[in-house]
Amino acid sequence: MTLIALNNLTKKYGGVIANNDITFKVDKGEIHALLGENGAGKSTLVKMIYGLVQPDIGTMMLDGESFAPTDPRASRVRGIAMVFQHFSLFEALSVAENIALGMENPPKTDALSNQIRDVSLKYGLMLDPNRLVGNLSVGERQRVEIIRCLLQDPKLLIMDEPTSVLTPQEVDALFTTLRRLRDEGTSILYISHKLEEIRTLCNRATILRHGKVIGICIPKNETAKSMAEMMVGSKLKTPQKTITNFGLPLLIVKDLSLRSTDPFGTSLKDITFTIRAGEVMGVAGVAGNGQDELMLALSGEVLTKANSIQLEDNFIGQTGPVERRLQGLLTAPEERLGHAAAPEMNLSENTLISGFQRQKLGRRGFVNKLGAAAFAEKIIEKFDVRTISVGSAAKSLSGGNLQKFVMGREILQDPKVFIVNQPTWGVDAAAAAFIRQALLELALGGAGVLVISQDLDELMEISDTFTVISEGRLSAPRPIKGVTTETIGLLMGGSKEI
Amino acid sequence: MIRLEPRTNPSQAMIILTPILAVLATMVVGGILFVTLGKNPFEAIRMIFWDPLLGEHAFYYRGQILVKAAPLIMIALGLSFGFRAGIWNIGAEGQFIMGAVIGGATGLALYPLNSFIVFPLMIVMGALGGFLWAMIPAFLKIRFNANEILVSLMLVYVAFNFLIGMVTGPLRNPDGFNFPESRSFQDFPAAHNPELWAGTGIHLGVLFTLGFVILAYIMITRHIFGFNVRLAGQAPRAAKFAGVSPNKMIAICLGLSGALAGMAGLFEVTGPAGKLTTTFPLGYGFTAIIVAFLGRLHPIGILLAGLLMAVTYVGGDIIQSQLSLPKASIQVFQGMLLFFLLAVDVLVNFRLRISKRNSK
C-alpha cells in the first residue's frame, strides 16, 4: 500500500537544479531510507514533502489524494511530521512548555504532561515533561522533538540525520522506537549517511545523486561499501593505515580543569592525556560533553593553568593562540563559518587568521597580499577546494568545500600537533576519505593528531588510541585494538571503569 | 512583487554607489522639507551644495570648508576602527572637549613662555586627554562588561560640565572681565594654531588630518592590525581563534578614537575657536559618527564624506542667514544623509528582484 507517491518532482534554485525529475514511493508501514551525498538533493526533497518549498514541476499523492502543501502547517494537517537535524528548542523552558509552543491548540499543561508521559512510556522514550530543556542531553532533546511529532499521530515521520548526536545505546533505543512505530503502520522517511544503520533498520532505500534518483535498493542485500559507491558513482578508496611506533611525547595535558562560563556549558575536570609523535588519538563523545571547551583550552582561546598543558618542553597553558601556533600547535574548530573562517572575507584573507605568523604572510605586521593569495591558491589546489577564485567570500563555499579549505589551511602549515573537532562533519564521502587520509599522513610524518568526533566509524578507522569525553571528563586513553562498540557506548554514557 | 535577494559576494559597485544614492535621496526629501517651510527648494539646495564651493563668495567659504572638515575627518578616522571592530564609541564629543581642555590648560599653564616646545606638548596632552577620557568606558567594559555606548555618551555631558567648571574657575582669563572664557590663544603665539596660508583655512590640524588619512589607509588595507579590526567586527569568534584578544581590541579602539578626538579638540581650540568658552563644543564629535558611516568606515571615503559634511555645514550657515531657515532644518538635512545611507546600504548585500507573485 503506497502512502506517499512523488511523481516527476523538479526544483530549481536560480540556475542550479536541486531535484531533477524525482519519482519514488513510500509504502505504509515501511522505513524508507533516503541516501545521497551532500548536495545530492535530499534536503530539498524533504522540504517539498514538508511544505517548506514548492516543486516547480511534478505532483505528489498522499493516501491516493493530491497533495500540494504550501506551508508546513498544511503538511502537518495531512499527517506529516519532521524531526530536524538541528533542534529548535528553548533551553530555559520545560519539556512540556516547549512542546506546547509548537502546537496549534495546546491543552492545559497538566493534560499535556500526561499525554507526554503516555507517549513516552508507550514508545520507550523516557522523558520527564517538567525538566528544563537546558539540562537535557542531546539524546533527550531529540526525544522531545520526536514526542512533539508523535503527539500529532503522524502517518509519515521524516527524520533528518537522527543518530549523528547519539551514543550507540541511544541509537539502539531509538531504533526500537522506530520499529514499533513502523509495526503500528507509521511510515518513516529516514535520512542518514550512516550506511550500517540503514542496513539494520531500513526496508528500502532510494539513492540520490546530483538531484536525480539513481536507484532503489534493499539495504539488507547490500554492503555499506556498495551503497556508498552508488551514492558517489565511483569506487571508493579507504584510507590506508600503517602501524607505526610512536615517538616522543609532544603534547602532555595534565589535570586540566576549566570552569565553563556558559550556564549550559560543560566544565572540564582533570583532563589528562599524552599525544606522542606519530599518534592519532580519537576522542569520542556525545556533543555537549566538553568537546568545545576542550578545543578552546587547547587552542589557547581560553587560558588555563600554565602547567596543565605542555607542548614538548614548554608549559603553554598561559600562552595565547598566536604563540602556540608558532610553537607548532595548530587547531581546527568544529564551527567552520564564524569560528574557523570569517564568512564575509575572501579565502585569501582567511588564510591570515591562522597563517599570518606561522606562514610568514607578512613582515613587521604588514600583510603580504600576494603571499596570502598564493597560500590560498596552494590550499585550493592540494585539497581540491571547489571555488571560483581566492577572491570568493568564505560564505559562498559549500560546507564541505569550506571544511576542506580549513583543514588544508592548518595541515599545510606542517603542524607538530594538530587538534581537530569534527574533521569530516557535513563533508561528502570522497572528501571525508581524503581528509582522513591527510590526517593519517600527517601522523606518519611525525606529528601528533587529536581528533574529536561524533562519528565512531571515523574514529575506529583512523585512531591509534581511543578515549571518550563525558560530562567534561576524559576516560583513560587505550589502544584502539580491542575496543568494542559496547565499551564505547558505556564510556559515552559516563561509566568510569570498564 | 519586489523582492530582496541575497548576493553571494557583496557588490563592489554598490559600495561606491550607495553614498551617492543617499545624497540624491537626501536632496529630494530635503527639497520637500524646504518646500513645506515655504522656500524654493532648488535655491536652498543650490545654496547648500553649490554656493560654498563655486558660488559668488566661494573664495571665503572654501577655507571654512577645510576648517570644518578637518576635525570631522580626524575624529571619524579614529571612530572608524572601533566601528569596524564592533566597539561603539559614541562619546567622541566628550573626548574632543577633554582634549581641548587638557591640551589647552597645558598651554595656559605655561603662559607666557615663548618656546617652540609649548605647542607640541599641547598636542600630546590634548591627545592624552581624549585618550584617558575614552579609557573610562574601555575600563568599565573590560572589567564589568558595561555598555560602552551608554558610558561614552554619558561622559560627553560630564566633559561638558567639566569644561564649564574650568572656564568659570581655574582657566578663566584673569584679564577677561570675569567672562566665562579662557585667555585667547591668539594672544599667546607659542600656543596658537594659526592659519598657515591666508584665506585657505589650512592650519596644522588640517595637515595632521591628511597625514592620518594616509596612515589609516595603510593600516586598514595593508597591516595586520587593520585585518584584526575587521575580523573582530565580522566574526568575533574567528578573531579569538586568530589570537586577537577582545579586551585589547576594546582598549586600543577606544583609546585610538579618544586620542584622535582629543587632538582634534586641541587644534580646534587653539585655532578656529581661539579660546575655551562654554559654547566651544559644536557637535563635531557627533557629526563625525555620520561622517564615519557615510564614508563607509574607509579612510578615503571618510575624507570625502567629511568634506561633503563640511559643505552642508557651511551651506547650512548660508541658508540660515539668507533664507532665514531655522538651524534645526539643516540638522534634519544632515540626519537624513545618515538615514538614507543606512537604508540604501541593504543594496550592497542584496539585489532587488522584480518578479511575478508566486501563485499559491
Interface residues (C-beta under 8 A of the other chain):
Chain A: Q54 T70 S299 G300 E301 G320 P321 V322 E323 R325 T331 P333 E335 G338 H339 A340 A341 A342 P343 E344 M345 E349 L352 I353 S354 F356 G362 G365 F366 V367 K369 S392 A393 K395 S396
Chain B: T8 N9 P10 R222 H223 I224 F225 F227 R230 L231 Q234 A235 R237 A238 K240 F241 A242 G243 S245 N358 K360
